[in-house]
Amino acid sequence: MPLRRSPSLGLYLLALHLVAGASVTMAELRLPVRVLLALAVAAAASRGLMLWRRRGALGVEALRLLDDGSLWLRDSAGNEIGARVLPATRVFPRAAVILARPQAGGRTRAIAVVSDSCEADDFRTLKTWLRWRAEKAAAG
């Protein structure tokens, strides 16, 4: 299942950073504190935009869902990585946050898949697969 950059996720992140920036300017704090907070919000927004635009050095470009409840990730470098889906994975109506731990060990990855990150049928398949995997794990 190929994944693409989500325009709606970028807009949500931008809107949240604008709200945070507006909150800092309206807060009754001393000027140096407001300036520092505004700089922190600007830095976070800049970094978030950069990561969103290039999807990170190891951004996930595709998922392959397996019948045993595990999955394969293909990163932007073309590497295929087998991973185990962790129980803390969450499925929402318009998004899924997959926590995947590589089978070879290493750092857990958080993969945000929004409804416009892939084709509609692929998104429905992903949500169903994640729910089925969770039900199977709870039963067995």
SEMI-114050 format. One record per residue (C-alpha): residue in three letters; residue number from 1; x, y, z. Coordinates in Angstrom, 2 decimals. Each point is the difference from the previous one (the first is absolute). Example, Ala and Ser with C-alpha at 12.3 -4.5 7.8 and 13.67 -1.06 7.14 Angstrom:
2
<rec><code>ALA</code><pos>1</pos><X>12.30</X><Y>-4.50</Y><Z>7.80</Z></rec>
<rec><code>SER</code><pos>2</pos><X>1.37</X><Y>3.44</Y><Z>-0.66</Z></rec>
//
This chain:
140
<rec><code>MET</code><pos>1</pos><X>0.00</X><Y>0.00</Y><Z>0.00</Z></rec>
<rec><code>PRO</code><pos>2</pos><X>1.79</X><Y>3.16</Y><Z>-1.14</Z></rec>
<rec><code>LEU</code><pos>3</pos><X>-0.13</X><Y>3.03</Y><Z>2.30</Z></rec>
<rec><code>ARG</code><pos>4</pos><X>0.23</X><Y>3.66</Y><Z>-0.96</Z></rec>
<rec><code>ARG</code><pos>5</pos><X>0.40</X><Y>3.26</Y><Z>1.86</Z></rec>
<rec><code>SER</code><pos>6</pos><X>-3.30</X><Y>1.11</Y><Z>1.54</Z></rec>
<rec><code>PRO</code><pos>7</pos><X>-1.08</X><Y>3.56</Y><Z>-0.86</Z></rec>
<rec><code>SER</code><pos>8</pos><X>-2.56</X><Y>0.04</Y><Z>2.83</Z></rec>
<rec><code>LEU</code><pos>9</pos><X>2.59</X><Y>-1.05</Y><Z>2.59</Z></rec>
<rec><code>GLY</code><pos>10</pos><X>2.27</X><Y>2.83</Y><Z>-1.13</Z></rec>
<rec><code>LEU</code><pos>11</pos><X>-2.87</X><Y>2.48</Y><Z>0.32</Z></rec>
<rec><code>TYR</code><pos>12</pos><X>-0.97</X><Y>-1.31</Y><Z>3.45</Z></rec>
<rec><code>LEU</code><pos>13</pos><X>3.58</X><Y>0.32</Y><Z>1.23</Z></rec>
<rec><code>LEU</code><pos>14</pos><X>0.29</X><Y>3.52</Y><Z>-1.42</Z></rec>
<rec><code>ALA</code><pos>15</pos><X>-3.29</X><Y>1.03</Y><Z>1.63</Z></rec>
<rec><code>LEU</code><pos>16</pos><X>1.06</X><Y>-1.40</Y><Z>3.38</Z></rec>
<rec><code>HIS</code><pos>17</pos><X>3.30</X><Y>1.87</Y><Z>-0.14</Z></rec>
<rec><code>LEU</code><pos>18</pos><X>-1.81</X><Y>3.23</Y><Z>-0.92</Z></rec>
<rec><code>VAL</code><pos>19</pos><X>-2.33</X><Y>-0.46</Y><Z>2.98</Z></rec>
<rec><code>ALA</code><pos>20</pos><X>3.00</X><Y>-0.65</Y><Z>2.25</Z></rec>
<rec><code>GLY</code><pos>21</pos><X>1.71</X><Y>3.13</Y><Z>-1.32</Z></rec>
<rec><code>ALA</code><pos>22</pos><X>-3.13</X><Y>2.09</Y><Z>0.54</Z></rec>
<rec><code>SER</code><pos>23</pos><X>-0.34</X><Y>-1.37</Y><Z>3.54</Z></rec>
<rec><code>VAL</code><pos>24</pos><X>3.56</X><Y>1.04</Y><Z>0.78</Z></rec>
<rec><code>THR</code><pos>25</pos><X>-0.55</X><Y>3.55</Y><Z>-1.24</Z></rec>
<rec><code>MET</code><pos>26</pos><X>-3.24</X><Y>0.36</Y><Z>1.97</Z></rec>
<rec><code>ALA</code><pos>27</pos><X>1.36</X><Y>-1.46</Y><Z>3.24</Z></rec>
<rec><code>GLU</code><pos>28</pos><X>0.76</X><Y>2.42</Y><Z>2.79</Z></rec>
<rec><code>LEU</code><pos>29</pos><X>3.68</X><Y>-0.82</Y><Z>0.34</Z></rec>
<rec><code>ARG</code><pos>30</pos><X>3.09</X><Y>2.14</Y><Z>0.16</Z></rec>
<rec><code>LEU</code><pos>31</pos><X>1.40</X><Y>0.91</Y><Z>-3.41</Z></rec>
<rec><code>PRO</code><pos>32</pos><X>3.15</X><Y>-2.19</Y><Z>0.17</Z></rec>
<rec><code>VAL</code><pos>33</pos><X>-2.11</X><Y>-3.06</Y><Z>0.87</Z></rec>
<rec><code>ARG</code><pos>34</pos><X>-2.43</X><Y>0.73</Y><Z>-2.84</Z></rec>
<rec><code>VAL</code><pos>35</pos><X>2.88</X><Y>0.43</Y><Z>-2.45</Z></rec>
<rec><code>LEU</code><pos>36</pos><X>1.54</X><Y>-3.32</Y><Z>1.07</Z></rec>
<rec><code>LEU</code><pos>37</pos><X>-3.33</X><Y>-1.81</Y><Z>-0.27</Z></rec>
<rec><code>ALA</code><pos>38</pos><X>-0.69</X><Y>1.56</Y><Z>-3.40</Z></rec>
<rec><code>LEU</code><pos>39</pos><X>3.43</X><Y>-1.10</Y><Z>-1.22</Z></rec>
<rec><code>ALA</code><pos>40</pos><X>-0.64</X><Y>-3.54</Y><Z>1.28</Z></rec>
<rec><code>VAL</code><pos>41</pos><X>-3.35</X><Y>-0.13</Y><Z>-1.83</Z></rec>
<rec><code>ALA</code><pos>42</pos><X>1.60</X><Y>1.36</Y><Z>-3.19</Z></rec>
<rec><code>ALA</code><pos>43</pos><X>2.84</X><Y>-2.55</Y><Z>0.22</Z></rec>
<rec><code>ALA</code><pos>44</pos><X>-2.45</X><Y>-2.86</Y><Z>0.54</Z></rec>
<rec><code>ALA</code><pos>45</pos><X>-2.14</X><Y>1.17</Y><Z>-2.92</Z></rec>
<rec><code>SER</code><pos>46</pos><X>3.04</X><Y>0.30</Y><Z>-2.24</Z></rec>
<rec><code>ARG</code><pos>47</pos><X>1.26</X><Y>-3.46</Y><Z>0.91</Z></rec>
<rec><code>GLY</code><pos>48</pos><X>-3.44</X><Y>-1.52</Y><Z>-0.41</Z></rec>
<rec><code>LEU</code><pos>49</pos><X>-0.41</X><Y>1.57</Y><Z>-3.43</Z></rec>
<rec><code>MET</code><pos>50</pos><X>3.43</X><Y>-1.24</Y><Z>-1.07</Z></rec>
<rec><code>LEU</code><pos>51</pos><X>-0.75</X><Y>-3.56</Y><Z>1.14</Z></rec>
<rec><code>TRP</code><pos>52</pos><X>-3.44</X><Y>0.08</Y><Z>-1.60</Z></rec>
<rec><code>ARG</code><pos>53</pos><X>1.45</X><Y>1.17</Y><Z>-3.32</Z></rec>
<rec><code>ARG</code><pos>54</pos><X>2.71</X><Y>-2.62</Y><Z>-0.20</Z></rec>
<rec><code>ARG</code><pos>55</pos><X>-1.63</X><Y>-2.66</Y><Z>2.19</Z></rec>
<rec><code>GLY</code><pos>56</pos><X>3.23</X><Y>-0.48</Y><Z>1.90</Z></rec>
<rec><code>ALA</code><pos>57</pos><X>3.09</X><Y>-1.90</Y><Z>-1.06</Z></rec>
<rec><code>LEU</code><pos>58</pos><X>-1.72</X><Y>-3.25</Y><Z>0.90</Z></rec>
<rec><code>GLY</code><pos>59</pos><X>-3.57</X><Y>0.94</Y><Z>-0.87</Z></rec>
<rec><code>VAL</code><pos>60</pos><X>-2.32</X><Y>-2.92</Y><Z>-0.69</Z></rec>
<rec><code>GLU</code><pos>61</pos><X>-1.05</X><Y>-0.13</Y><Z>-3.65</Z></rec>
<rec><code>ALA</code><pos>62</pos><X>-1.95</X><Y>-3.26</Y><Z>0.01</Z></rec>
<rec><code>LEU</code><pos>63</pos><X>-1.52</X><Y>-2.60</Y><Z>2.30</Z></rec>
<rec><code>ARG</code><pos>64</pos><X>-0.61</X><Y>-3.68</Y><Z>-0.63</Z></rec>
<rec><code>LEU</code><pos>65</pos><X>-2.49</X><Y>-1.56</Y><Z>2.42</Z></rec>
<rec><code>LEU</code><pos>66</pos><X>0.48</X><Y>-3.68</Y><Z>0.84</Z></rec>
<rec><code>ASP</code><pos>67</pos><X>-2.56</X><Y>-2.56</Y><Z>1.14</Z></rec>
<rec><code>ASP</code><pos>68</pos><X>1.91</X><Y>-0.73</Y><Z>3.22</Z></rec>
<rec><code>GLY</code><pos>69</pos><X>-0.53</X><Y>3.59</Y><Z>1.24</Z></rec>
<rec><code>SER</code><pos>70</pos><X>3.48</X><Y>1.25</Y><Z>-0.84</Z></rec>
<rec><code>LEU</code><pos>71</pos><X>0.92</X><Y>2.34</Y><Z>-2.82</Z></rec>
<rec><code>TRP</code><pos>72</pos><X>2.82</X><Y>1.04</Y><Z>-2.30</Z></rec>
<rec><code>LEU</code><pos>73</pos><X>1.00</X><Y>3.65</Y><Z>-0.40</Z></rec>
<rec><code>ARG</code><pos>74</pos><X>1.84</X><Y>1.41</Y><Z>-2.98</Z></rec>
<rec><code>ASP</code><pos>75</pos><X>1.91</X><Y>3.16</Y><Z>0.89</Z></rec>
<rec><code>SER</code><pos>76</pos><X>1.06</X><Y>2.80</Y><Z>-2.34</Z></rec>
<rec><code>ALA</code><pos>77</pos><X>3.42</X><Y>-1.65</Y><Z>-0.41</Z></rec>
<rec><code>GLY</code><pos>78</pos><X>-1.73</X><Y>-3.09</Y><Z>-1.44</Z></rec>
<rec><code>ASN</code><pos>79</pos><X>0.71</X><Y>-2.22</Y><Z>3.02</Z></rec>
<rec><code>GLU</code><pos>80</pos><X>-2.69</X><Y>-2.52</Y><Z>0.93</Z></rec>
<rec><code>ILE</code><pos>81</pos><X>-0.33</X><Y>-0.49</Y><Z>3.74</Z></rec>
<rec><code>GLY</code><pos>82</pos><X>-2.08</X><Y>-2.65</Y><Z>1.72</Z></rec>
<rec><code>ALA</code><pos>83</pos><X>-1.80</X><Y>1.36</Y><Z>3.05</Z></rec>
<rec><code>ARG</code><pos>84</pos><X>-2.34</X><Y>-1.04</Y><Z>2.78</Z></rec>
<rec><code>VAL</code><pos>85</pos><X>-3.00</X><Y>2.24</Y><Z>0.66</Z></rec>
<rec><code>LEU</code><pos>86</pos><X>-0.14</X><Y>1.02</Y><Z>3.66</Z></rec>
<rec><code>PRO</code><pos>87</pos><X>-3.24</X><Y>-0.06</Y><Z>2.05</Z></rec>
<rec><code>ALA</code><pos>88</pos><X>0.15</X><Y>3.79</Y><Z>0.50</Z></rec>
<rec><code>THR</code><pos>89</pos><X>-0.86</X><Y>0.46</Y><Z>-3.70</Z></rec>
<rec><code>ARG</code><pos>90</pos><X>-3.17</X><Y>2.09</Y><Z>-0.36</Z></rec>
<rec><code>VAL</code><pos>91</pos><X>-2.65</X><Y>0.15</Y><Z>-2.72</Z></rec>
<rec><code>PHE</code><pos>92</pos><X>-2.24</X><Y>3.05</Y><Z>-0.41</Z></rec>
<rec><code>PRO</code><pos>93</pos><X>-2.69</X><Y>0.72</Y><Z>-2.62</Z></rec>
<rec><code>ARG</code><pos>94</pos><X>2.34</X><Y>2.11</Y><Z>-2.18</Z></rec>
<rec><code>ALA</code><pos>95</pos><X>3.43</X><Y>-1.08</Y><Z>1.22</Z></rec>
<rec><code>ALA</code><pos>96</pos><X>2.07</X><Y>-2.86</Y><Z>1.34</Z></rec>
<rec><code>VAL</code><pos>97</pos><X>3.14</X><Y>0.27</Y><Z>2.10</Z></rec>
<rec><code>ILE</code><pos>98</pos><X>2.00</X><Y>-3.19</Y><Z>-0.37</Z></rec>
<rec><code>LEU</code><pos>99</pos><X>2.72</X><Y>-0.75</Y><Z>2.53</Z></rec>
<rec><code>ALA</code><pos>100</pos><X>2.32</X><Y>-2.54</Y><Z>-1.61</Z></rec>
<rec><code>ARG</code><pos>101</pos><X>3.08</X><Y>-1.61</Y><Z>1.49</Z></rec>
<rec><code>PRO</code><pos>102</pos><X>2.47</X><Y>-1.41</Y><Z>-2.56</Z></rec>
<rec><code>GLN</code><pos>103</pos><X>0.37</X><Y>-3.78</Y><Z>0.30</Z></rec>
<rec><code>ALA</code><pos>104</pos><X>3.79</X><Y>0.35</Y><Z>-0.22</Z></rec>
<rec><code>GLY</code><pos>105</pos><X>-0.10</X><Y>2.33</Y><Z>3.01</Z></rec>
<rec><code>GLY</code><pos>106</pos><X>0.46</X><Y>3.71</Y><Z>0.12</Z></rec>
<rec><code>ARG</code><pos>107</pos><X>-2.10</X><Y>3.06</Y><Z>0.61</Z></rec>
<rec><code>THR</code><pos>108</pos><X>-3.79</X><Y>-0.15</Y><Z>-0.03</Z></rec>
<rec><code>ARG</code><pos>109</pos><X>-1.50</X><Y>1.96</Y><Z>-2.87</Z></rec>
<rec><code>ALA</code><pos>110</pos><X>-3.18</X><Y>2.03</Y><Z>0.16</Z></rec>
<rec><code>ILE</code><pos>111</pos><X>-1.71</X><Y>0.10</Y><Z>-3.39</Z></rec>
<rec><code>ALA</code><pos>112</pos><X>-2.90</X><Y>2.44</Y><Z>-0.41</Z></rec>
<rec><code>VAL</code><pos>113</pos><X>-2.29</X><Y>-0.97</Y><Z>-2.87</Z></rec>
<rec><code>VAL</code><pos>114</pos><X>-2.75</X><Y>2.52</Y><Z>-0.70</Z></rec>
<rec><code>SER</code><pos>115</pos><X>-2.94</X><Y>-0.74</Y><Z>-2.31</Z></rec>
<rec><code>ASP</code><pos>116</pos><X>1.64</X><Y>1.97</Y><Z>-2.83</Z></rec>
<rec><code>SER</code><pos>117</pos><X>3.39</X><Y>-1.74</Y><Z>0.42</Z></rec>
<rec><code>CYS</code><pos>118</pos><X>-1.13</X><Y>-2.85</Y><Z>-2.25</Z></rec>
<rec><code>GLU</code><pos>119</pos><X>-2.87</X><Y>-1.14</Y><Z>-2.18</Z></rec>
<rec><code>ALA</code><pos>120</pos><X>-3.39</X><Y>-0.26</Y><Z>1.74</Z></rec>
<rec><code>ASP</code><pos>121</pos><X>-0.19</X><Y>-3.79</Y><Z>-0.45</Z></rec>
<rec><code>ASP</code><pos>122</pos><X>3.53</X><Y>-0.41</Y><Z>1.38</Z></rec>
<rec><code>PHE</code><pos>123</pos><X>-0.87</X><Y>2.14</Y><Z>3.03</Z></rec>
<rec><code>ARG</code><pos>124</pos><X>-3.12</X><Y>-2.08</Y><Z>0.72</Z></rec>
<rec><code>THR</code><pos>125</pos><X>2.08</X><Y>-3.17</Y><Z>-0.36</Z></rec>
<rec><code>LEU</code><pos>126</pos><X>2.61</X><Y>1.36</Y><Z>2.41</Z></rec>
<rec><code>LYS</code><pos>127</pos><X>-2.60</X><Y>0.95</Y><Z>2.63</Z></rec>
<rec><code>THR</code><pos>128</pos><X>-1.71</X><Y>-3.38</Y><Z>-0.28</Z></rec>
<rec><code>TRP</code><pos>129</pos><X>3.33</X><Y>-1.84</Y><Z>0.17</Z></rec>
<rec><code>LEU</code><pos>130</pos><X>1.08</X><Y>1.96</Y><Z>3.10</Z></rec>
<rec><code>ARG</code><pos>131</pos><X>-3.31</X><Y>-0.68</Y><Z>1.77</Z></rec>
<rec><code>TRP</code><pos>132</pos><X>0.09</X><Y>-3.69</Y><Z>-0.98</Z></rec>
<rec><code>ARG</code><pos>133</pos><X>3.58</X><Y>-0.26</Y><Z>1.27</Z></rec>
<rec><code>ALA</code><pos>134</pos><X>-1.01</X><Y>1.60</Y><Z>3.32</Z></rec>
<rec><code>GLU</code><pos>135</pos><X>-3.02</X><Y>-2.30</Y><Z>0.42</Z></rec>
<rec><code>LYS</code><pos>136</pos><X>2.10</X><Y>-3.07</Y><Z>-0.84</Z></rec>
<rec><code>ALA</code><pos>137</pos><X>2.67</X><Y>1.01</Y><Z>2.54</Z></rec>
<rec><code>ALA</code><pos>138</pos><X>-2.63</X><Y>0.58</Y><Z>2.70</Z></rec>
<rec><code>ALA</code><pos>139</pos><X>-1.65</X><Y>-3.37</Y><Z>-0.67</Z></rec>
<rec><code>GLY</code><pos>140</pos><X>3.21</X><Y>-2.02</Y><Z>-0.20</Z></rec>
//
